[in-house]
Amino acid sequence: MPSGPAKMLEEKTKIETNEGAPARYWHALDDGRIQCDLCPRFCRLNDGQRGLCFVRGRQGDRLLLTTYGRSSGFCIDPIEKKPLNHFLPGTPVLSFGTAGCNLTCKFCQNWDISKARAFDRLQDLATPDEIAEAAVRSGSRSVAFTYNDPVIFLEYAVDTAKACRARGIRTVAVTAGYICAEPRAEFFAHMDAANIDLKGFTEAFYRKLCSGALAPVLETLEYLKHETEVWFEITTLLIPGENDSPREIETMSAWILEHLGPDVPLHFTAFHPDWKMLDRPSTRAATLIEARQIARAAGLRYVYTGNIRDEESQSMTCHACGQRLIGRDGYDITGWRLTPDGRCHDCGTLCAGVFEGSAGSWGARRRPVVPGGLRT
């Protein structure tokens, strides 16, 4: 088994020749097809076919990840953009994605990447070690697998996460959590933080707008809470007339409280017309504010709004005394009243999250990383 420079050369050769990489989580069927066992779709493939995600495909008697080492672009973002409000606030994160997705959300706001079936979008080539080194050189505190769902490029994400951890860089998954139990355990074993996109709270919503199911996502949330040390937050994009009713928000908030506890941060973000839902209006700020009030009234301690500018609903407050602990204006940190061990400066109550002695100073900057060896 090659290691060190030999392993890096082998990885780079596979990437540059677009050979792909062997995929895990599949088995052969009696009828000659093979079944992908990564996600609950269980795509059954003849030779030459690809799954719905379009990046996991059969070649001969094996399954390949065709996007291993190939990215739709790299960028340094504020960690709050993921969104993560309780994980190393104010710090930069090196973000990247590939192409494809295992859901078909009609409202997708990254559709040009997640729905891509053409590899001409994937111009940036990088081995896991090169990504980790770029994070170190750029001063990023973490690497985020984002823009499209990283569960579909599990092998690439896991190898990159290993390379990052070897250099003291943390890893973040931005995912819909639509993944089966065995690969889920491997995937999240290599993640330090995650944002789970809980798209709605009815099976009808997932079936009609995502061609998926709600139950596997709830299983992922419970798994993260009760069987891992991964810090995670939840995001729900509120779509007018689809998942924004007070009753649905009440039901979702009650489930989160009962199954995950009061300390998991919840983000309500604004929809804007995109992809196949251009006929819907953008979400009103008042809808997000009301949703936040409902969730807080249900007992959730940390509820935020996104895609609008509202310092009150985007700042972190102490659930015990009401003191503002982290002020935010967009992605800029405007105030910090946490002790070095993550407690309220006024009453001493511990705030859930992953914090350091002070806030980072990255702010709202978004800096693309120049392609070609990931020069920064």
C-alpha positions as a Markdown table, in Angstrom:
| # | Residue | x | y | z |
|---|---|---|---|---|
| 1 | Met | 0.0 | 0.0 | 0.0 |
| 2 | Pro | 1.7 | 3.3 | -1.0 |
| 3 | Ser | 2.2 | 6.0 | 1.6 |
| 4 | Gly | 3.8 | 9.4 | 1.8 |
| 5 | Pro | 5.0 | 11.0 | -1.5 |
| 6 | Ala | 4.2 | 7.8 | -3.4 |
| 7 | Lys | 0.6 | 7.9 | -2.2 |
| 8 | Met | 0.3 | 11.6 | -3.1 |
| 9 | Leu | 1.7 | 10.9 | -6.6 |
| 10 | Glu | -0.8 | 8.0 | -7.1 |
| 11 | Glu | -3.7 | 10.2 | -5.9 |
| 12 | Lys | -2.7 | 13.1 | -8.2 |
| 13 | Thr | -2.3 | 10.7 | -11.2 |
| 14 | Lys | -5.8 | 9.4 | -10.7 |
| 15 | Ile | -7.2 | 12.8 | -10.4 |
| 16 | Glu | -5.5 | 14.3 | -13.5 |
| 17 | Thr | -6.5 | 11.3 | -15.7 |
| 18 | Asn | -10.1 | 11.4 | -14.3 |
| 19 | Glu | -9.8 | 7.8 | -13.5 |
| 20 | Gly | -12.0 | 8.3 | -10.4 |
| 21 | Ala | -11.6 | 6.3 | -7.2 |
| 22 | Pro | -13.1 | 3.1 | -5.9 |
| 23 | Ala | -16.3 | 3.8 | -4.0 |
| 24 | Arg | -17.4 | 2.0 | -0.9 |
| 25 | Tyr | -20.9 | 0.9 | 0.2 |
| 26 | Trp | -22.3 | -1.3 | -2.5 |
| 27 | His | -23.1 | -4.9 | -3.2 |
| 28 | Ala | -23.9 | -7.1 | -6.1 |
| 29 | Leu | -27.4 | -8.2 | -6.9 |
| 30 | Asp | -28.6 | -11.6 | -8.2 |
| 31 | Asp | -29.8 | -10.0 | -11.4 |
| 32 | Gly | -26.3 | -8.8 | -12.4 |
| 33 | Arg | -26.8 | -5.2 | -11.2 |
| 34 | Ile | -25.0 | -3.6 | -8.3 |
| 35 | Gln | -26.7 | -1.6 | -5.6 |
| 36 | Cys | -25.3 | 1.5 | -4.1 |
| 37 | Asp | -25.8 | 1.5 | -0.4 |
| 38 | Leu | -24.6 | 5.0 | 0.4 |
| 39 | Cys | -28.0 | 6.7 | 0.7 |
| 40 | Pro | -31.6 | 5.6 | 1.0 |
| 41 | Arg | -32.1 | 5.7 | -2.7 |
| 42 | Phe | -30.3 | 2.4 | -3.2 |
| 43 | Cys | -29.7 | 3.0 | -6.9 |
| 44 | Arg | -29.4 | -0.3 | -8.8 |
| 45 | Leu | -27.0 | 0.0 | -11.7 |
| 46 | Asn | -26.0 | -1.8 | -14.9 |
| 47 | Asp | -22.5 | -1.4 | -16.3 |
| 48 | Gly | -22.0 | 2.2 | -17.4 |
| 49 | Gln | -24.9 | 3.6 | -15.4 |
| 50 | Arg | -24.7 | 6.3 | -12.7 |
| 51 | Gly | -26.8 | 6.8 | -9.7 |
| 52 | Leu | -29.2 | 9.8 | -9.3 |
| 53 | Cys | -26.4 | 11.8 | -7.7 |
| 54 | Phe | -24.5 | 11.3 | -11.1 |
| 55 | Val | -21.1 | 11.1 | -9.4 |
| 56 | Arg | -21.2 | 7.5 | -8.2 |
| 57 | Gly | -21.2 | 5.1 | -11.2 |
| 58 | Arg | -20.7 | 1.5 | -12.2 |
| 59 | Gln | -17.6 | 0.6 | -14.2 |
| 60 | Gly | -17.4 | -3.1 | -14.8 |
| 61 | Asp | -17.9 | -5.0 | -11.6 |
| 62 | Arg | -17.2 | -2.0 | -9.3 |
| 63 | Leu | -18.5 | 1.3 | -8.2 |
| 64 | Leu | -16.5 | 4.5 | -8.7 |
| 65 | Leu | -16.6 | 8.0 | -7.3 |
| 66 | Thr | -16.0 | 9.9 | -10.5 |
| 67 | Thr | -15.4 | 13.3 | -8.8 |
| 68 | Tyr | -12.6 | 12.3 | -6.5 |
| 69 | Gly | -10.1 | 15.1 | -6.4 |
| 70 | Arg | -12.2 | 17.4 | -8.6 |
| 71 | Ser | -13.9 | 20.6 | -7.3 |
| 72 | Ser | -16.2 | 23.3 | -8.5 |
| 73 | Gly | -14.1 | 25.8 | -6.7 |
| 74 | Phe | -12.5 | 26.9 | -3.5 |
| 75 | Cys | -13.2 | 29.9 | -1.4 |
| 76 | Ile | -12.4 | 31.2 | 2.1 |
| 77 | Asp | -15.6 | 32.1 | 3.9 |
| 78 | Pro | -16.6 | 33.2 | 7.4 |
| 79 | Ile | -17.7 | 30.2 | 9.4 |
| 80 | Glu | -21.0 | 31.9 | 10.1 |
| 81 | Lys | -21.8 | 31.5 | 6.4 |
| 82 | Lys | -22.2 | 27.7 | 6.7 |
| 83 | Pro | -24.1 | 28.7 | 8.9 |
| 84 | Leu | -22.4 | 27.8 | 12.2 |
| 85 | Asn | -22.8 | 30.4 | 15.0 |
| 86 | His | -21.4 | 28.3 | 17.9 |
| 87 | Phe | -18.3 | 26.8 | 16.3 |
| 88 | Leu | -15.1 | 29.0 | 16.4 |
| 89 | Pro | -17.1 | 32.2 | 15.8 |
| 90 | Gly | -15.4 | 34.8 | 13.5 |
| 91 | Thr | -12.9 | 32.4 | 12.0 |
| 92 | Pro | -12.2 | 31.7 | 8.3 |
| 93 | Val | -13.1 | 28.4 | 6.7 |
| 94 | Leu | -11.8 | 27.0 | 3.4 |
| 95 | Ser | -14.9 | 25.9 | 1.6 |
| 96 | Phe | -15.3 | 23.6 | -1.5 |
| 97 | Gly | -17.7 | 21.2 | -3.2 |
| 98 | Thr | -17.8 | 19.0 | -6.2 |
| 99 | Ala | -20.9 | 18.4 | -8.3 |
| 100 | Gly | -24.1 | 16.4 | -8.1 |
| 101 | Cys | -26.6 | 15.7 | -5.3 |
| 102 | Asn | -28.7 | 12.8 | -4.0 |
| 103 | Leu | -31.8 | 14.9 | -3.5 |
| 104 | Thr | -33.6 | 16.8 | -6.3 |
| 105 | Cys | -34.8 | 19.9 | -4.4 |
| 106 | Lys | -36.9 | 22.1 | -6.7 |
| 107 | Phe | -35.8 | 25.1 | -4.6 |
| 108 | Cys | -32.1 | 24.4 | -4.7 |
| 109 | Gln | -30.1 | 27.6 | -4.4 |
| 110 | Asn | -26.8 | 26.0 | -5.5 |
| 111 | Trp | -28.5 | 24.3 | -8.5 |
| 112 | Asp | -25.7 | 25.1 | -11.0 |
| 113 | Ile | -23.4 | 23.0 | -8.9 |
| 114 | Ser | -25.6 | 20.4 | -7.2 |
| 115 | Lys | -27.6 | 19.6 | -10.4 |
| 116 | Ala | -24.6 | 19.7 | -12.6 |
| 117 | Arg | -24.1 | 16.7 | -14.9 |
| 118 | Ala | -21.3 | 18.2 | -16.9 |
| 119 | Phe | -17.8 | 17.9 | -15.5 |
| 120 | Asp | -16.6 | 21.0 | -17.2 |
| 121 | Arg | -17.6 | 22.7 | -14.0 |
| 122 | Leu | -14.9 | 20.7 | -12.2 |
| 123 | Gln | -11.8 | 22.6 | -13.2 |
| 124 | Asp | -10.0 | 22.7 | -9.9 |
| 125 | Leu | -7.9 | 19.6 | -9.2 |
| 126 | Ala | -6.6 | 18.9 | -5.7 |
| 127 | Thr | -5.5 | 16.0 | -3.6 |
| 128 | Pro | -6.6 | 15.8 | 0.1 |
| 129 | Asp | -3.1 | 16.8 | 1.2 |
| 130 | Glu | -3.1 | 19.8 | -1.1 |
| 131 | Ile | -6.4 | 21.0 | 0.4 |
| 132 | Ala | -5.1 | 20.6 | 3.9 |
| 133 | Glu | -1.9 | 22.5 | 3.1 |
| 134 | Ala | -3.9 | 25.3 | 1.5 |
| 135 | Ala | -6.0 | 25.6 | 4.7 |
| 136 | Val | -2.8 | 25.9 | 6.7 |
| 137 | Arg | -1.2 | 28.5 | 4.4 |
| 138 | Ser | -4.4 | 30.6 | 4.2 |
| 139 | Gly | -4.8 | 30.7 | 8.0 |
| 140 | Ser | -8.2 | 28.9 | 7.8 |
| 141 | Arg | -9.2 | 27.2 | 11.0 |
| 142 | Ser | -11.3 | 24.6 | 9.3 |
| 143 | Val | -12.2 | 23.1 | 5.9 |
| 144 | Ala | -15.9 | 22.9 | 4.9 |
| 145 | Phe | -17.4 | 20.3 | 2.5 |
| 146 | Thr | -20.2 | 22.4 | 1.1 |
| 147 | Tyr | -21.9 | 23.9 | -2.0 |
| 148 | Asn | -23.2 | 20.4 | -2.9 |
| 149 | Asp | -23.8 | 17.5 | -0.4 |
| 150 | Pro | -20.5 | 15.9 | 0.7 |
| 151 | Val | -22.1 | 12.5 | 1.5 |
| 152 | Ile | -22.0 | 11.7 | -2.2 |
| 153 | Phe | -18.3 | 12.3 | -2.3 |
| 154 | Leu | -17.7 | 10.5 | 1.0 |
| 155 | Glu | -14.4 | 8.9 | 0.1 |
| 156 | Tyr | -12.8 | 12.2 | -1.0 |
| 157 | Ala | -14.3 | 14.1 | 2.0 |
| 158 | Val | -13.0 | 11.4 | 4.5 |
| 159 | Asp | -9.5 | 11.4 | 2.9 |
| 160 | Thr | -9.4 | 15.2 | 3.1 |
| 161 | Ala | -10.6 | 15.2 | 6.7 |
| 162 | Lys | -7.8 | 12.8 | 7.6 |
| 163 | Ala | -5.3 | 15.1 | 6.0 |
| 164 | Cys | -6.7 | 18.1 | 7.7 |
| 165 | Arg | -6.7 | 16.6 | 11.2 |
| 166 | Ala | -3.1 | 15.5 | 10.7 |
| 167 | Arg | -2.3 | 19.3 | 10.4 |
| 168 | Gly | -4.6 | 20.5 | 13.2 |
| 169 | Ile | -7.3 | 21.8 | 10.8 |
| 170 | Arg | -10.9 | 21.0 | 11.8 |
| 171 | Thr | -13.5 | 19.8 | 9.3 |
| 172 | Val | -17.1 | 20.9 | 8.7 |
| 173 | Ala | -19.9 | 19.0 | 6.8 |
| 174 | Val | -22.8 | 21.0 | 5.3 |
| 175 | Thr | -25.2 | 18.3 | 4.4 |
| 176 | Ala | -28.9 | 17.3 | 4.2 |
| 177 | Gly | -28.1 | 14.2 | 6.2 |
| 178 | Tyr | -29.6 | 11.8 | 3.6 |
| 179 | Ile | -27.3 | 8.9 | 4.2 |
| 180 | Cys | -27.5 | 5.2 | 5.4 |
| 181 | Ala | -26.4 | 4.1 | 8.8 |
| 182 | Glu | -23.0 | 2.4 | 8.0 |
| 183 | Pro | -21.6 | 5.1 | 5.8 |
| 184 | Arg | -23.0 | 7.7 | 8.2 |
| 185 | Ala | -20.9 | 6.3 | 11.0 |
| 186 | Glu | -17.7 | 6.5 | 8.9 |
| 187 | Phe | -18.5 | 9.9 | 7.4 |
| 188 | Phe | -19.2 | 11.7 | 10.7 |
| 189 | Ala | -16.3 | 10.0 | 12.5 |
| 190 | His | -14.1 | 12.3 | 10.6 |
| 191 | Met | -16.1 | 15.5 | 11.1 |
| 192 | Asp | -15.7 | 18.1 | 13.9 |
| 193 | Ala | -18.9 | 20.1 | 13.1 |
| 194 | Ala | -21.9 | 19.9 | 10.8 |
| 195 | Asn | -24.8 | 21.9 | 9.6 |
| 196 | Ile | -27.8 | 19.7 | 8.8 |
| 197 | Asp | -30.3 | 21.0 | 6.3 |
| 198 | Leu | -33.7 | 20.0 | 7.7 |
| 199 | Lys | -35.7 | 21.0 | 4.6 |
| 200 | Gly | -39.2 | 20.7 | 6.1 |
| 201 | Phe | -41.0 | 18.7 | 8.7 |
| 202 | Thr | -43.4 | 16.5 | 6.7 |
| 203 | Glu | -42.9 | 13.5 | 4.5 |
| 204 | Ala | -45.1 | 15.2 | 1.9 |
| 205 | Phe | -42.7 | 18.1 | 1.6 |
| 206 | Tyr | -39.7 | 15.8 | 1.1 |
| 207 | Arg | -41.5 | 13.6 | -1.3 |
| 208 | Lys | -43.0 | 16.4 | -3.4 |
| 209 | Leu | -40.1 | 18.9 | -3.5 |
| 210 | Cys | -37.0 | 16.8 | -2.9 |
| 211 | Ser | -38.0 | 13.3 | -4.0 |
| 212 | Gly | -36.7 | 12.0 | -0.7 |
| 213 | Ala | -37.9 | 11.2 | 2.8 |
| 214 | Leu | -37.8 | 12.9 | 6.1 |
| 215 | Ala | -37.3 | 9.9 | 8.4 |
| 216 | Pro | -33.6 | 9.2 | 7.4 |
| 217 | Val | -32.7 | 12.9 | 8.1 |
| 218 | Leu | -34.3 | 12.7 | 11.6 |
| 219 | Glu | -32.3 | 9.5 | 12.2 |
| 220 | Thr | -29.1 | 11.4 | 11.2 |
| 221 | Leu | -29.9 | 14.2 | 13.7 |
| 222 | Glu | -30.5 | 11.7 | 16.5 |
| 223 | Tyr | -27.4 | 9.8 | 15.6 |
| 224 | Leu | -25.3 | 13.0 | 15.8 |
| 225 | Lys | -26.7 | 14.0 | 19.1 |
| 226 | His | -26.6 | 10.7 | 20.9 |
| 227 | Glu | -23.7 | 8.8 | 19.3 |
| 228 | Thr | -21.1 | 11.3 | 18.3 |
| 229 | Glu | -19.2 | 14.3 | 19.6 |
| 230 | Val | -19.8 | 16.3 | 16.4 |
| 231 | Trp | -20.9 | 19.8 | 17.1 |
| 232 | Phe | -24.0 | 20.4 | 14.8 |
| 233 | Glu | -26.5 | 23.0 | 14.0 |
| 234 | Ile | -29.7 | 22.8 | 12.0 |
| 235 | Thr | -30.9 | 25.0 | 9.1 |
| 236 | Thr | -34.4 | 25.2 | 7.6 |
| 237 | Leu | -35.1 | 27.3 | 4.5 |
| 238 | Leu | -38.6 | 28.7 | 4.9 |
| 239 | Ile | -40.5 | 28.6 | 1.6 |
| 240 | Pro | -43.8 | 30.6 | 1.5 |
| 241 | Gly | -46.8 | 28.3 | 1.4 |
| 242 | Glu | -44.7 | 25.1 | 1.7 |
| 243 | Asn | -43.0 | 24.7 | 5.1 |
| 244 | Asp | -43.5 | 28.1 | 6.9 |
| 245 | Ser | -46.8 | 27.5 | 8.7 |
| 246 | Pro | -46.7 | 28.3 | 12.5 |
| 247 | Arg | -48.1 | 24.8 | 13.2 |
| 248 | Glu | -45.3 | 23.0 | 11.2 |
| 249 | Ile | -42.7 | 25.2 | 12.9 |
| 250 | Glu | -44.2 | 24.4 | 16.3 |
| 251 | Thr | -44.2 | 20.7 | 15.6 |
| 252 | Met | -40.6 | 20.7 | 14.3 |
| 253 | Ser | -39.4 | 22.8 | 17.4 |
| 254 | Ala | -41.1 | 20.3 | 19.7 |
| 255 | Trp | -39.4 | 17.4 | 18.0 |
| 256 | Ile | -36.0 | 19.0 | 18.3 |
| 257 | Leu | -36.5 | 19.8 | 22.0 |
| 258 | Glu | -37.7 | 16.3 | 22.8 |
| 259 | His | -35.1 | 14.3 | 20.7 |
| 260 | Leu | -32.1 | 16.6 | 20.6 |
| 261 | Gly | -32.5 | 18.9 | 23.6 |
| 262 | Pro | -32.7 | 22.7 | 23.9 |
| 263 | Asp | -29.0 | 23.5 | 23.0 |
| 264 | Val | -28.9 | 22.6 | 19.3 |
| 265 | Pro | -28.9 | 25.9 | 17.4 |
| 266 | Leu | -31.6 | 26.3 | 14.8 |
| 267 | His | -31.4 | 28.7 | 11.8 |
| 268 | Phe | -34.4 | 29.9 | 9.8 |
| 269 | Thr | -33.2 | 31.3 | 6.5 |
| 270 | Ala | -35.0 | 33.2 | 3.7 |
| 271 | Phe | -35.9 | 31.6 | 0.4 |
| 272 | His | -35.4 | 33.4 | -2.8 |
| 273 | Pro | -36.9 | 32.3 | -6.2 |
| 274 | Asp | -34.5 | 29.9 | -7.9 |
| 275 | Trp | -34.2 | 26.7 | -9.9 |
| 276 | Lys | -37.7 | 25.2 | -10.4 |
| 277 | Met | -39.5 | 27.5 | -8.0 |
| 278 | Leu | -39.2 | 30.8 | -9.7 |
| 279 | Asp | -43.0 | 31.4 | -9.2 |
| 280 | Arg | -42.7 | 31.8 | -5.4 |
| 281 | Pro | -42.1 | 35.0 | -3.6 |
| 282 | Ser | -39.1 | 35.5 | -1.4 |
| 283 | Thr | -39.6 | 34.9 | 2.3 |
| 284 | Arg | -40.5 | 38.0 | 4.3 |
| 285 | Ala | -38.3 | 39.0 | 7.2 |
| 286 | Ala | -41.4 | 39.0 | 9.4 |
| 287 | Thr | -41.9 | 35.3 | 8.7 |
| 288 | Leu | -38.4 | 34.4 | 9.9 |
| 289 | Ile | -38.8 | 36.6 | 13.0 |
| 290 | Glu | -42.1 | 34.9 | 13.8 |
| 291 | Ala | -40.6 | 31.4 | 13.3 |
| 292 | Arg | -37.8 | 32.3 | 15.7 |
| 293 | Gln | -40.3 | 33.5 | 18.3 |
| 294 | Ile | -42.2 | 30.2 | 18.0 |
| 295 | Ala | -39.1 | 28.0 | 18.3 |
| 296 | Arg | -37.9 | 30.0 | 21.3 |
| 297 | Ala | -41.3 | 29.8 | 22.9 |
| 298 | Ala | -41.1 | 26.0 | 22.4 |
| 299 | Gly | -38.0 | 25.9 | 24.6 |
| 300 | Leu | -35.1 | 26.1 | 22.1 |
| 301 | Arg | -32.4 | 28.3 | 23.5 |
| 302 | Tyr | -30.5 | 29.3 | 20.3 |
| 303 | Val | -32.5 | 30.3 | 17.3 |
| 304 | Tyr | -31.3 | 32.5 | 14.5 |
| 305 | Thr | -32.4 | 34.0 | 11.2 |
| 306 | Gly | -30.4 | 34.1 | 7.9 |
| 307 | Asn | -30.4 | 35.7 | 4.5 |
| 308 | Ile | -31.8 | 38.9 | 6.1 |
| 309 | Arg | -30.0 | 41.7 | 8.0 |
| 310 | Asp | -31.2 | 41.7 | 11.6 |
| 311 | Glu | -28.7 | 42.0 | 14.4 |
| 312 | Glu | -31.1 | 41.0 | 17.1 |
| 313 | Ser | -32.1 | 37.7 | 15.6 |
| 314 | Gln | -28.5 | 36.8 | 14.6 |
| 315 | Ser | -26.8 | 37.5 | 17.9 |
| 316 | Met | -26.3 | 34.9 | 20.6 |
| 317 | Thr | -27.8 | 35.6 | 24.0 |
| 318 | Cys | -27.4 | 33.8 | 27.4 |
| 319 | His | -30.4 | 31.6 | 28.0 |
| 320 | Ala | -30.2 | 32.2 | 31.7 |
| 321 | Cys | -29.8 | 36.0 | 32.1 |
| 322 | Gly | -30.6 | 37.3 | 28.6 |
| 323 | Gln | -27.2 | 39.1 | 28.2 |
| 324 | Arg | -26.0 | 39.3 | 24.6 |
| 325 | Leu | -22.9 | 37.1 | 24.4 |
| 326 | Ile | -21.9 | 37.4 | 20.8 |
| 327 | Gly | -23.2 | 40.4 | 18.7 |
| 328 | Arg | -23.5 | 39.9 | 15.0 |
| 329 | Asp | -24.2 | 42.3 | 12.2 |
| 330 | Gly | -24.4 | 40.0 | 9.1 |
| 331 | Tyr | -21.1 | 38.0 | 9.4 |
| 332 | Asp | -19.3 | 40.6 | 11.4 |
| 333 | Ile | -18.7 | 40.0 | 15.1 |
| 334 | Thr | -19.8 | 43.2 | 17.0 |
| 335 | Gly | -19.6 | 42.1 | 20.6 |
| 336 | Trp | -18.1 | 39.3 | 22.7 |
| 337 | Arg | -19.0 | 38.6 | 26.3 |
| 338 | Leu | -17.9 | 35.0 | 26.7 |
| 339 | Thr | -15.3 | 33.9 | 29.2 |
| 340 | Pro | -12.4 | 31.8 | 27.8 |
| 341 | Asp | -14.2 | 28.6 | 28.8 |
| 342 | Gly | -17.4 | 29.6 | 27.0 |
| 343 | Arg | -19.5 | 31.0 | 29.9 |
| 344 | Cys | -21.6 | 34.1 | 30.2 |
| 345 | His | -19.4 | 36.9 | 31.4 |
| 346 | Asp | -22.3 | 38.2 | 33.6 |
| 347 | Cys | -23.9 | 35.1 | 35.2 |
| 348 | Gly | -21.4 | 32.3 | 34.5 |
| 349 | Thr | -23.8 | 30.1 | 32.6 |
| 350 | Leu | -22.2 | 27.7 | 30.2 |
| 351 | Cys | -23.0 | 28.4 | 26.5 |
| 352 | Ala | -23.2 | 25.3 | 24.3 |
| 353 | Gly | -20.7 | 25.3 | 21.5 |
| 354 | Val | -17.0 | 25.2 | 20.5 |
| 355 | Phe | -15.4 | 28.4 | 21.5 |
| 356 | Glu | -11.9 | 29.8 | 22.1 |
| 357 | Gly | -10.8 | 32.6 | 24.4 |
| 358 | Ser | -11.8 | 35.4 | 22.0 |
| 359 | Ala | -13.7 | 35.9 | 18.7 |
| 360 | Gly | -12.0 | 35.5 | 15.3 |
| 361 | Ser | -11.6 | 38.6 | 13.2 |
| 362 | Trp | -12.2 | 37.3 | 9.7 |
| 363 | Gly | -15.5 | 39.2 | 9.4 |
| 364 | Ala | -17.6 | 39.1 | 6.3 |
| 365 | Arg | -14.8 | 38.6 | 3.7 |
| 366 | Arg | -15.2 | 36.0 | 1.0 |
| 367 | Arg | -11.9 | 35.3 | -0.8 |
| 368 | Pro | -11.7 | 32.9 | -3.7 |
| 369 | Val | -8.7 | 30.7 | -3.8 |
| 370 | Val | -6.7 | 30.8 | -7.1 |
| 371 | Pro | -6.9 | 27.5 | -9.0 |
| 372 | Gly | -3.7 | 25.7 | -9.8 |
| 373 | Gly | -2.1 | 23.9 | -6.9 |
| 374 | Leu | -4.5 | 25.7 | -4.6 |
| 375 | Arg | -2.3 | 28.8 | -4.4 |
| 376 | Thr | -3.7 | 31.4 | -2.0 |
